[in-house]
């Protein structure tokens, strides 16, 4: 399967040291099978840095081979409560970490940090419980299931 990474530069070999933390699935190299999504991310990166050119980088990936290699993989098949809890913890909890090599699932994105703040203010200490998370999902699942992201979190995952 071909996965794409949008950037403002050509990426020949991903470098986790250049990746930011506090993203949907934590620190990692993010890719998508969706060309439009990759192009939009490249455009966003170019605009933020005010340099480079919108670039869609392509990489080959086999889930079957990753599993055969013994990589730890989390797959969120839709906007589930587990997905929402994982997203919030990665985005908002500075002490949260996970031990997955690869995480696959829907994009939350958009103004997520503001939504997490509102969610915590609205539900207080219960913000990670199932019922409040259902309300959170309704607000952040705007892209639908067509925007899936693959986060490569470890050097082993990148090969």
C-alpha positions as CSV (number, residue, x, y, z in Angstrom):
1,X,0.0,0.0,0.0
2,X,1.2,3.5,-0.8
3,X,1.1,6.0,2.1
4,X,1.6,9.7,1.6
5,X,3.2,12.4,3.8
6,X,2.6,16.1,3.1
7,X,5.4,18.5,3.8
8,X,7.1,21.6,2.6
9,X,10.2,19.5,1.7
10,X,11.1,16.2,0.1
11,X,11.4,13.5,2.8
12,X,13.6,10.7,1.7
13,X,14.0,9.1,5.1
14,X,11.7,10.1,8.0
15,X,13.4,11.3,11.1
16,X,11.5,11.0,14.4
17,X,13.8,13.7,15.9
18,X,12.0,16.2,13.7
19,X,8.5,15.1,14.7
20,X,6.4,17.1,17.2
21,X,4.7,15.6,20.1
22,X,1.1,16.2,21.3
23,X,-0.5,15.1,18.0
24,X,-3.5,12.8,17.7
25,X,-1.5,9.6,18.2
26,X,1.6,11.2,19.9
27,X,5.0,11.9,18.5
28,X,5.6,10.2,15.2
29,X,5.8,10.4,11.4
30,X,2.3,10.7,10.1
31,X,1.0,9.4,6.7
32,X,-2.3,8.9,5.0
33,X,-3.5,6.9,1.9
34,X,-5.5,10.0,0.9
35,X,-3.7,12.3,-1.6
36,X,-5.8,15.3,-0.9
37,X,-5.2,15.1,2.8
38,X,-1.5,14.8,2.3
39,X,-1.5,17.8,0.0
40,X,-3.4,19.8,2.5
41,X,-0.9,18.9,5.2
42,X,1.9,19.9,2.9
43,X,0.2,23.2,2.3
44,X,-0.3,23.8,6.0
45,X,3.3,23.1,6.7
46,X,4.5,25.4,4.0
47,X,2.3,28.2,5.3
48,X,3.4,27.7,8.9
49,X,7.1,27.8,8.0
50,X,6.8,30.2,5.2
51,X,9.3,28.2,3.1
52,X,9.6,25.3,0.7
53,X,7.1,23.9,-1.7
54,X,4.1,21.8,-1.1
55,X,5.4,18.2,-1.5
56,X,3.6,14.9,-1.3
57,X,6.1,12.2,-0.3
58,X,5.2,8.6,-1.1
59,X,6.3,5.5,0.9
60,X,5.4,1.8,0.7
61,X,3.8,0.0,3.7
62,X,2.5,-3.4,4.3
63,X,0.4,-4.0,7.4
64,X,0.9,-7.7,7.0
65,X,4.7,-7.4,7.0
66,X,4.6,-5.0,10.0
67,X,2.6,-7.6,11.9
68,X,4.9,-10.4,10.8
69,X,7.9,-8.3,12.1
70,X,6.3,-8.2,15.5
71,X,5.6,-4.5,15.6
72,X,3.0,-3.4,18.2
73,X,0.1,-1.9,16.3
74,X,-3.0,-0.1,17.5
75,X,-5.8,0.2,15.0
76,X,-8.9,2.4,15.8
77,X,-11.6,1.3,13.4
78,X,-13.7,4.5,13.6
79,X,-14.6,7.2,16.1
80,X,-14.8,5.0,19.2
81,X,-14.6,5.9,22.8
82,X,-11.1,4.3,23.0
83,X,-10.0,6.4,20.0
84,X,-11.3,9.6,21.7
85,X,-9.6,8.7,25.0
86,X,-6.3,8.0,23.2
87,X,-6.5,11.3,21.3
88,X,-7.2,13.4,24.4
89,X,-4.4,11.7,26.4
90,X,-1.9,12.2,23.6
91,X,-2.9,15.8,23.0
92,X,-3.5,16.9,26.6
93,X,-1.6,14.7,29.1
94,X,2.1,15.6,29.3
95,X,2.8,12.4,31.2
96,X,0.9,10.1,28.9
97,X,2.9,7.7,26.7
98,X,2.1,4.5,24.8
99,X,4.3,1.7,23.6
100,X,2.9,1.2,20.1
101,X,5.2,1.2,17.1
102,X,2.3,2.2,14.7
103,X,-1.1,3.7,15.4
104,X,-3.8,3.7,12.7
105,X,-7.1,5.5,12.8
106,X,-9.3,8.5,11.9
107,X,-8.0,12.0,11.9
108,X,-9.3,14.3,14.6
109,X,-7.3,17.4,13.7
110,X,-8.9,20.9,13.2
111,X,-9.2,23.0,16.4
112,X,-8.8,19.9,18.6
113,X,-6.9,21.6,21.4
114,X,-9.8,24.1,21.9
115,X,-12.3,21.3,21.8
116,X,-10.4,19.4,24.5
117,X,-10.3,22.5,26.7
118,X,-14.1,23.0,26.3
119,X,-14.7,19.3,26.9
120,X,-12.7,19.3,30.1
121,X,-14.4,22.5,31.3
122,X,-17.9,21.1,30.6
123,X,-17.4,17.7,32.1
124,X,-14.7,18.3,34.8
125,X,-13.1,15.2,36.3
126,X,-15.5,13.0,34.3
127,X,-14.1,14.1,30.9
128,X,-12.5,10.7,30.1
129,X,-15.6,8.7,31.0
130,X,-17.7,7.0,28.3
131,X,-20.7,9.3,28.1
132,X,-18.8,12.6,27.9
133,X,-16.5,11.0,25.3
134,X,-19.5,10.3,23.1
135,X,-20.2,14.1,23.1
136,X,-16.6,14.8,22.3
137,X,-16.6,12.4,19.4
138,X,-19.6,14.2,17.9
139,X,-17.7,17.5,17.8
140,X,-14.4,16.2,16.4
141,X,-15.3,13.5,13.9
142,X,-15.9,16.1,11.2
143,X,-13.8,14.5,8.5
144,X,-15.5,11.2,8.5
145,X,-13.8,7.9,7.9
146,X,-12.2,9.0,4.6
147,X,-9.3,10.6,6.4
148,X,-7.3,7.8,8.0
149,X,-3.8,8.4,9.4
150,X,-0.9,6.1,10.1
151,X,1.5,7.3,12.8
152,X,4.9,5.6,12.8
153,X,6.0,6.1,16.4
154,X,9.3,4.3,16.6
155,X,12.4,3.8,14.5
156,X,11.5,0.1,14.3
157,X,8.3,1.0,12.5
158,X,10.1,3.2,10.0
159,X,12.5,0.4,9.2
